[in-house]
Amino acid sequence: MPKLRRVSGEEAIRALERLGFVRVRQRGSHVVLKKQTPEGAVGCVVPLHPELAIGTLRGILRQARVTPEEFMRNL
C-alpha cells in the first residue's frame, strides 16, 4: 500500500473530481460527492479541513471505492 500524504479537504475533492466524482451538496464544512458506476451510485463525504488525518482520508477512499494508488496519481 502506498504511503498517503496529508492533504487538505479541497485537495482531496479536486483529486476525486478528476476521478469522475461531482459535488452534489454541501452542509457546513462537509461536501458530498457522487459518481455513477455500472454497479450503481458511489458517494463519499469530505470535510473541508485544512489537513485531513490519514485515517480520515483512508475512510473517504474506502467510501469512494478508490484505491490509494489511484488517489495519489490524481493529486
N, CA, C and O of each residue as an XYZ file, in Angstrom:
300
protein
N       0.845     -1.178      0.000
C       0.000      0.000      0.000
C       0.891      1.241      0.000
O       1.810      1.334      0.813
N       0.632      2.202     -0.904
C       1.490      3.384     -0.937
C       1.234      4.271      0.271
O       0.165      4.240      0.881
N       2.221      5.039      0.586
C       2.095      5.944      1.723
C       1.250      7.139      1.297
O       1.607      7.864      0.368
N       0.139      7.335      1.978
C      -0.704      8.500      1.707
C      -0.087      9.699      2.406
O       0.353      9.598      3.552
N      -0.054     10.820      1.725
C       0.445     12.032      2.372
C      -0.745     12.844      2.852
O      -1.871     12.673      2.385
N      -0.468     13.720      3.786
C      -1.536     14.567      4.318
C      -1.941     15.596      3.261
O      -1.095     16.252      2.654
N      -3.247     15.720      3.059
C      -3.783     16.673      2.091
C      -4.919     17.438      2.755
O      -5.458     17.014      3.777
N      -5.273     18.565      2.161
C      -6.416     19.326      2.671
C      -7.696     18.732      2.089
O      -7.647     17.925      1.162
N      -8.823     19.130      2.630
C     -10.107     18.671      2.107
C     -10.299     19.088      0.663
O     -10.814     18.309     -0.139
N      -9.891     20.316      0.312
C     -10.030     20.811     -1.058
C      -9.176     20.002     -2.034
O      -9.617     19.693     -3.141
N      -7.939     19.656     -1.619
C      -7.071     18.836     -2.473
C      -7.687     17.461     -2.709
O      -7.641     16.935     -3.821
N      -8.260     16.885     -1.664
C      -8.898     15.574     -1.791
C     -10.088     15.656     -2.746
O     -10.277     14.765     -3.575
N     -10.882     16.706     -2.638
C     -12.042     16.883     -3.516
C     -11.587     17.024     -4.959
O     -12.174     16.420     -5.856
N     -10.530     17.827     -5.196
C     -10.012     18.011     -6.556
C      -9.568     16.676     -7.165
O      -9.859     16.393     -8.327
N      -8.863     15.861     -6.376
C      -8.400     14.552     -6.866
C      -9.588     13.640     -7.172
O      -9.586     12.939     -8.184
N     -10.602     13.647     -6.304
C     -11.781     12.811     -6.536
C     -12.567     13.299     -7.753
O     -13.137     12.487     -8.482
N     -12.604     14.612     -7.979
C     -13.285     15.142     -9.160
C     -12.571     14.692    -10.434
O     -13.221     14.435    -11.448
N     -11.253     14.597    -10.393
C     -10.504     14.087    -11.543
C     -10.834     12.622    -11.816
O     -10.702     12.143    -12.942
N     -11.265     11.919    -10.768
C     -11.644     10.504    -10.908
C     -13.113     10.331    -11.298
O     -13.601      9.202    -11.363
N     -13.819     11.423    -11.557
C     -15.192     11.335    -12.041
C     -16.279     11.673    -11.039
O     -17.461     11.589    -11.371
N     -15.914     12.054     -9.822
C     -16.907     12.431     -8.824
C     -17.372     13.865     -9.071
O     -16.618     14.692     -9.583
N     -18.612     14.148     -8.703
C     -19.148     15.508     -8.813
C     -19.698     15.931     -7.453
O     -20.198     15.107     -6.686
N     -19.596     17.234     -7.167
C     -20.157     17.765     -5.927
C     -21.668     17.739     -6.026
O     -22.241     18.242     -6.992
N     -22.315     17.157     -5.031
C     -23.771     17.072     -5.024
C     -24.345     18.147     -4.112
O     -25.278     18.861     -4.479
N     -23.771     18.251     -2.919
C     -24.252     19.266     -1.975
C     -23.196     19.490     -0.901
O     -22.215     18.756     -0.788
N     -23.441     20.538     -0.117
C     -22.547     20.857      0.993
C     -23.394     21.313      2.163
O     -24.363     22.057      2.007
N     -23.004     20.850      3.338
C     -23.671     21.330      4.549
C     -22.575     21.687      5.536
O     -21.870     20.815      6.043
N     -22.441     22.959      5.798
C     -21.370     23.418      6.676
C     -20.026     23.132      6.033
O     -19.766     23.567      4.911
N     -19.175     22.405      6.734
C     -17.835     22.142      6.212
C     -17.707     20.751      5.595
O     -16.591     20.266      5.409
N     -18.827     20.101      5.275
C     -18.776     18.761      4.693
C     -19.389     18.766      3.297
O     -20.514     19.226      3.103
N     -18.631     18.247      2.325
C     -19.063     18.200      0.933
C     -19.388     16.752      0.578
O     -18.616     15.843      0.882
N     -20.538     16.544     -0.068
C     -20.941     15.213     -0.511
C     -20.638     15.108     -2.002
O     -21.055     15.952     -2.796
N     -19.899     14.050     -2.370
C     -19.539     13.788     -3.763
C     -20.186     12.482     -4.196
O     -20.335     11.562     -3.392
N     -20.576     12.397     -5.481
C     -21.162     11.164     -6.017
C     -20.585     10.880     -7.385
O     -20.115     11.775     -8.088
N     -20.635      9.581     -7.751
C     -20.176      9.136     -9.056
C     -21.052      7.975     -9.487
O     -21.335      7.086     -8.684
N     -21.487      7.967    -10.742
C     -22.280      6.862    -11.266
C     -21.336      5.794    -11.807
O     -20.429      6.099    -12.581
N     -21.546      4.543    -11.401
C     -20.760      3.420    -11.898
C     -21.734      2.371    -12.431
O     -22.934      2.457    -12.173
N     -21.233      1.388    -13.170
C     -22.136      0.324    -13.652
C     -22.846     -0.411    -12.514
O     -23.953     -0.915    -12.704
N     -22.220     -0.478    -11.331
C     -22.831     -1.143    -10.184
C     -23.835     -0.247     -9.462
O     -24.583     -0.728     -8.611
N     -23.864      1.041     -9.786
C     -24.755      1.989     -9.124
C     -23.988      3.212     -8.664
O     -22.806      3.368     -8.973
N     -24.658      4.072     -7.929
C     -24.032      5.316     -7.461
C     -23.095      5.038     -6.288
O     -23.390      4.231     -5.407
N     -21.963      5.729     -6.304
C     -20.987      5.649     -5.217
C     -20.842      7.057     -4.671
O     -20.684      8.007     -5.439
N     -20.893      7.204     -3.355
C     -20.782      8.525     -2.756
C     -19.796      8.549     -1.612
O     -19.445      7.514     -1.045
N     -19.357      9.750     -1.284
C     -18.478      9.917     -0.129
C     -18.643     11.335      0.413
O     -19.127     12.230     -0.279
N     -18.233     11.516      1.655
C     -18.327     12.809      2.326
C     -16.912     13.250      2.683
O     -16.157     12.502      3.304
N     -16.559     14.482      2.283
C     -15.217     15.011      2.544
C     -15.337     16.274      3.398
O     -16.011     17.222      2.995
N     -14.698     16.305      4.567
C     -14.709     17.529      5.375
C     -13.722     18.539      4.799
O     -12.656     18.156      4.318
N     -14.060     19.803      4.844
C     -13.186     20.858      4.301
C     -12.196     21.329      5.359
O     -12.144     22.518      5.672
N     -11.423     20.423      5.902
C     -10.424     20.769      6.904
C      -9.125     21.173      6.223
O      -8.858     20.740      5.102
N      -8.312     21.997      6.882
C      -7.028     22.400      6.289
C      -6.092     21.211      6.099
O      -5.250     21.222      5.201
N      -6.234     20.189      6.937
C      -5.417     18.982      6.811
C      -6.236     17.790      7.290
O      -6.738     17.783      8.414
N      -6.367     16.776      6.426
C      -7.121     15.575      6.800
C      -6.185     14.571      7.460
O      -5.062     14.366      6.999
N      -6.643     13.953      8.528
C      -5.871     12.883      9.156
C      -5.811     11.707      8.182
O      -6.730     11.511      7.387
N      -4.736     10.927      8.242
C      -4.560      9.801      7.323
C      -5.702      8.796      7.466
O      -6.183      8.266      6.464
N      -6.138      8.530      8.681
C      -7.249      7.604      8.897
C      -8.543      8.113      8.277
O      -9.319      7.331      7.729
N      -8.777      9.409      8.361
C      -9.965     10.022      7.749
C      -9.893      9.885      6.239
O     -10.884      9.544      5.592
N      -8.716     10.150      5.674
C      -8.535     10.036      4.219
C      -8.753      8.588      3.770
O      -9.381      8.350      2.739
N      -8.247      7.636      4.526
C      -8.449      6.217      4.184
C      -9.943      5.873      4.201
O     -10.423      5.135      3.340
N     -10.675      6.409      5.183
C     -12.114      6.176      5.259
C     -12.849      6.764      4.062
O     -13.772      6.151      3.526
N     -12.435      7.953      3.648
C     -13.041      8.606      2.475
C     -12.796      7.750      1.233
O     -13.711      7.527      0.440
N     -11.566      7.271      1.065
C     -11.237      6.451     -0.104
C     -11.997      5.127     -0.084
O     -12.393      4.623     -1.135
N     -12.203      4.560      1.110
C     -12.969      3.320      1.224
C     -14.413      3.567      0.805
O     -14.994      2.769      0.069
N     -15.001      4.686      1.278
C     -16.377      5.056      0.895
C     -16.484      5.234     -0.613
O     -17.456      4.801     -1.231
N     -15.477      5.876     -1.200
C     -15.493      6.204     -2.628
C     -15.091      5.025     -3.499
O     -15.200      5.090     -4.723
N     -14.622      3.939     -2.869
C     -14.134      2.761     -3.607
C     -13.003      3.134     -4.556
O     -12.976      2.722     -5.715
N     -12.075      3.924     -4.033
C     -10.903      4.356     -4.779
C      -9.674      3.799     -4.066
O      -9.582      3.865     -2.840
N      -8.735      3.252     -4.830
C      -7.525      2.731     -4.206
C      -6.579      3.894     -3.879
O      -6.612      4.926     -4.550
N      -5.746      3.732     -2.863
C      -4.775      4.783     -2.548
C      -3.859      5.108     -3.741
O      -3.461      6.259     -3.922
N      -3.523      4.080     -4.562
C      -2.683      4.292     -5.742
C      -3.356      5.246     -6.719
O      -2.735      6.195     -7.199
N      -4.647      4.985     -7.016
C      -5.403      5.845     -7.930
C      -5.447      7.273     -7.398
O      -5.232      8.237     -8.133
N      -5.729      7.383     -6.106
C      -5.850      8.697     -5.479
C      -4.540      9.484     -5.588
O      -4.545     10.655     -5.968
N      -3.416      8.834     -5.253
C      -2.124      9.523     -5.268
C      -1.748      9.941     -6.691
O      -1.128     10.987     -6.883
N      -2.120      9.132     -7.690
C      -1.830      9.501     -9.087
C      -2.609     10.743     -9.512
O      -2.155     11.486    -10.382
N      -3.773     10.977     -8.913
C      -4.635     12.090     -9.322
C      -4.497     13.330     -8.451
O      -5.235     14.297     -8.643
N      -3.577     13.324     -7.505
C      -3.355     14.519     -6.673
C      -2.744     15.632     -7.484
O      -2.486     16.713     -6.954
